[in-house]
Amino acid sequence: MAFEIVTDSSSNLVEDMIDEFGLHILPLSFMADGEQYHSYLKGEHTDLSQFYAMMREGKVFTTSLPSMADSEALLRGLLADGRDILYIGFSSGLSGTYQEIDLLLGQLAQEFPERTVLTVDTLAASGGEGLLVWYAARMARDGAPIEEVHRWLEDHKLNLAHWFTVDDLMFLFRGGRVSKTSAWAGTLLNIKPVMHVDDEGHLIPLEKVRGRKKSLKALVDHMEATAIQPVSEQTVFITHGDCREDAEYVAAMVRERFGVRDVVINYVDPVIGAHSGPGTMALFFLADHR
């Protein structure tokens, strides 16, 4: 590629894609039992199921932004090597990551005026952010200049649909997404929320269904209602909170209903998962609107 694409670990990309496109990942971090972890480390395989096991055991995770010192070292190094940078960041509606990295890059751009430095607030999360990065990386690999890729992302980021459900409402309560009363009532009645990320990058509950299978089907129903045609030619991302079997179930519905051939499944990283919990299920695709 003629320029470098930088994103953060909340894009939840599989390692093969990171390696294939030579992407640079800024890791967010989280803390459990007094120990700090990075949600992504280049070249290191992390068994994320262990972190979800900790959540199921009741351990509370706190999360934080990428290290600014480490981020500056990476970004400054790229610019010093004569590389232009396109940063594609985690929704500003859910995290302060984009604002901090955008500010840092603005300062570095003044030190390297001969370099092109562009940023995109994806207003997206997890596989939604990751799918936008994937489209950008493919365009860059095919020779599109940095300005064209940046323009495409800005023009299409609100076409990246996110549909989520969770298995345990208490995690949403802890994150301030639902009231304690709603969380307890929903748990007792086996009510599952169906949510999406809106045009401002916020996670918004839209409907409630009774039972896990119905909530998974609802994700695919929303895809049928809004996905850009021909759906069969799309690449679809699915991320999950340590519930691979359910992810495969959703993938099978997507393949059967729409003829989609390319479905990529990966974990929701612990930084996002700390707020949504084990059993989180998310479906991402291009749509006529979010």
C-alpha positions in Angstrom: 0.0 0.0 0.0 1.1 3.6 -0.7 0.1 4.6 2.9 -0.3 3.0 6.3 -3.7 2.2 7.8 -3.8 2.4 11.6 -6.8 1.3 13.6 -7.4 0.2 17.2 -8.1 -3.2 18.8 -11.8 -2.4 19.1 -12.1 -3.2 15.4 -12.0 -6.9 16.4 -10.2 -8.0 13.2 -8.9 -11.5 12.8 -5.1 -11.9 12.8 -5.0 -13.2 9.3 -6.5 -9.9 8.0 -4.2 -7.8 10.1 -1.2 -9.7 8.6 -2.6 -9.8 5.1 -3.0 -6.0 4.8 -0.1 -5.0 7.1 -2.4 -3.1 9.4 -1.2 -1.3 12.6 -3.3 -1.9 15.7 -3.4 0.4 18.7 -4.4 -1.8 21.7 -6.9 -0.6 24.2 -6.3 -2.1 27.7 -8.4 -3.5 30.6 -7.7 -4.4 34.1 -9.0 -7.4 36.2 -7.9 -8.4 39.7 -5.3 -5.6 39.7 -3.5 -6.8 36.6 -3.5 -4.9 33.3 -4.0 -6.6 29.9 -3.8 -5.3 26.4 -6.7 -6.4 24.2 -4.3 -7.0 21.3 -0.6 -7.7 21.0 1.0 -8.3 17.7 2.0 -11.9 17.1 0.6 -13.1 20.4 -2.3 -15.5 20.5 -4.6 -14.7 23.4 -7.2 -17.2 24.6 -10.1 -14.7 25.0 -12.3 -17.4 26.4 -10.4 -17.1 29.7 -11.4 -13.5 30.0 -15.1 -14.3 29.4 -14.7 -17.1 32.0 -13.5 -14.4 34.5 -16.6 -12.3 33.7 -18.9 -15.2 34.3 -17.2 -15.7 37.6 -18.2 -12.1 38.5 -14.9 -10.4 38.1 -15.3 -6.7 37.2 -13.2 -5.3 34.4 -12.2 -1.7 34.0 -11.1 -0.4 30.6 -8.8 2.3 29.3 -7.7 4.0 26.1 -4.6 3.1 24.2 -1.3 4.1 25.8 -0.5 7.6 24.3 3.2 7.0 24.7 3.1 3.8 22.7 0.7 5.3 20.2 3.0 8.3 19.6 6.0 6.0 19.2 4.3 4.0 16.5 2.8 6.9 14.6 5.9 9.1 14.8 7.9 6.2 13.6 5.7 5.7 10.5 5.8 9.4 9.7 9.6 9.6 10.2 9.9 6.7 7.8 8.2 8.8 5.1 4.8 7.1 5.4 1.4 8.8 5.1 -1.2 7.7 7.7 -5.0 7.0 7.6 -6.3 6.4 11.1 -9.7 4.6 11.2 -11.0 4.8 14.8 -13.4 3.4 17.3 -16.7 5.3 17.6 -16.5 8.6 19.5 -20.0 7.9 20.8 -18.6 4.9 22.8 -15.0 5.8 23.7 -12.6 8.7 23.9 -10.1 6.7 21.8 -10.8 8.5 18.5 -10.5 12.0 20.0 -7.2 11.3 21.7 -5.6 9.7 18.7 -7.0 12.4 16.4 -5.5 15.1 18.6 -2.1 13.3 18.7 -2.1 12.9 14.9 -2.9 16.6 14.5 0.1 17.5 16.6 2.3 15.1 14.7 1.1 16.4 11.3 2.5 19.8 12.2 5.9 18.3 12.8 5.7 16.4 9.5 4.0 18.9 7.1 5.2 16.9 4.1 3.2 13.9 5.1 -0.6 13.3 4.6 -2.4 12.4 7.8 -6.1 11.7 7.7 -8.5 10.4 10.3 -12.0 8.8 10.3 -14.3 8.6 13.2 -16.1 5.4 12.1 -19.0 5.9 14.6 -18.7 2.1 14.6 -17.7 -0.6 17.0 -16.4 -4.2 17.0 -16.9 -5.8 13.6 -18.6 -2.7 12.3 -15.4 -0.8 12.7 -13.4 -3.8 11.5 -15.5 -4.2 8.3 -14.9 -0.5 7.4 -11.1 -1.1 7.9 -11.3 -4.2 5.7 -13.0 -2.3 2.9 -10.4 0.5 3.2 -7.5 -2.0 3.2 -8.8 -3.7 0.0 -9.1 -0.3 -1.7 -5.6 0.6 -0.7 -4.2 -2.7 -1.8 -5.9 -2.2 -5.2 -4.1 1.2 -5.6 -6.6 3.7 -4.4 -4.9 6.9 -3.0 -5.3 7.8 0.6 -7.7 10.7 -0.2 -10.0 8.4 -2.2 -10.1 5.8 0.6 -10.8 8.5 3.2 -13.6 9.9 1.1 -15.2 6.5 0.6 -15.1 5.8 4.4 -16.8 9.2 5.2 -19.4 8.6 2.5 -20.2 5.1 3.5 -19.7 4.7 7.2 -23.4 5.2 8.0 -24.2 2.3 5.7 -22.3 0.0 8.0 -25.2 -1.7 10.0 -24.6 -3.1 13.4 -27.1 -5.5 15.1 -26.4 -6.8 18.6 -28.0 -8.9 21.2 -26.8 -10.0 24.6 -27.5 -12.9 26.8 -27.2 -11.3 30.3 -28.8 -7.9 30.8 -26.9 -7.3 34.0 -23.8 -6.4 32.1 -25.7 -3.7 30.2 -27.0 -2.5 33.6 -23.5 -2.2 34.9 -22.6 -0.1 31.9 -25.6 2.2 32.3 -27.4 1.0 29.2 -30.5 -0.3 31.1 -32.0 0.2 34.5 -31.6 -2.3 37.3 -35.3 -3.0 37.3 -35.3 -3.7 33.5 -32.3 -5.9 33.9 -33.8 -8.0 36.6 -37.2 -8.2 34.9 -35.6 -9.1 31.6 -33.6 -11.8 33.2 -36.6 -13.3 35.0 -38.7 -13.2 31.8 -35.9 -14.4 29.5 -36.2 -11.1 27.6 -33.4 -10.3 25.2 -32.7 -6.8 23.8 -32.0 -6.3 20.1 -29.8 -3.2 19.7 -27.9 -1.3 17.0 -25.3 1.4 16.7 -26.9 4.6 15.5 -25.7 7.4 13.3 -24.0 9.1 16.2 -22.1 6.0 17.2 -24.2 5.1 20.3 -25.4 1.6 21.2 -29.2 1.9 21.3 -31.8 -0.8 22.3 -34.5 -0.9 19.7 -36.7 -3.9 20.6 -37.1 -6.8 23.0 -37.8 -10.5 22.2 -38.3 -13.5 24.4 -35.7 -16.1 24.1 -32.2 -16.5 22.8 -33.0 -18.1 19.5 -35.5 -15.4 18.6 -33.0 -12.7 19.4 -30.5 -14.3 17.1 -33.1 -14.6 14.3 -34.0 -10.9 14.8 -30.5 -9.9 13.8 -30.8 -11.7 10.5 -34.3 -10.3 10.0 -33.0 -6.8 10.3 -30.3 -7.7 7.7 -33.0 -8.9 5.3 -34.9 -5.6 5.7 -32.0 -3.2 5.1 -28.9 -4.9 3.5 -27.7 -3.5 0.2 -28.3 -5.8 -2.8 -27.0 -8.1 -3.9 -26.5 -9.4 -0.4 -24.9 -12.6 -1.6 -21.9 -10.7 -2.8 -21.2 -9.0 0.6 -18.6 -10.0 3.1 -20.3 -10.2 6.5 -18.7 -10.0 9.9 -19.9 -11.7 13.1 -18.4 -11.1 16.5 -19.3 -13.0 19.7 -18.7 -12.9 23.4 -17.4 -16.5 23.8 -20.4 -18.2 22.2 -19.0 -19.6 19.0 -21.8 -22.1 18.5 -24.4 -19.2 18.4 -22.1 -17.4 16.0 -22.1 -20.4 13.7 -25.9 -20.6 14.0 -26.2 -16.9 12.9 -23.7 -17.5 10.1 -25.7 -20.5 8.8 -28.8 -18.4 8.7 -27.0 -15.7 6.8 -25.7 -18.2 4.3 -29.0 -20.0 3.8 -31.2 -17.0 3.6 -29.0 -14.7 1.4 -26.5 -17.0 -0.3 -23.6 -15.1 1.4 -20.4 -17.0 0.9 -17.9 -14.9 2.9 -18.7 -14.8 6.6 -15.9 -13.9 9.1 -16.3 -14.8 12.7 -14.2 -13.4 15.6 -14.4 -12.6 19.3 -15.7 -9.3 20.7 -12.6 -8.1 22.5 -12.7 -7.8 26.3 -12.7 -4.0 26.3 -16.1 -4.0 24.5 -17.1 -7.3 26.1 -16.6 -5.9 29.6 -19.7 -3.8 28.9 -21.8 -6.3 27.0 -20.8 -9.5 28.7 -20.5 -13.2 27.7 -23.1 -14.2 25.1 -22.9 -11.0 23.2 -23.7 -11.6 19.5 -23.2 -9.1 16.7 -23.9 -9.0 13.0 -22.4 -6.5 10.6 -23.1 -5.7 6.9 -23.6 -2.9 4.4 -27.1 -1.5 4.4 -29.1 1.3 3.0 -29.0 2.8 6.5 -28.0 1.8 10.0 
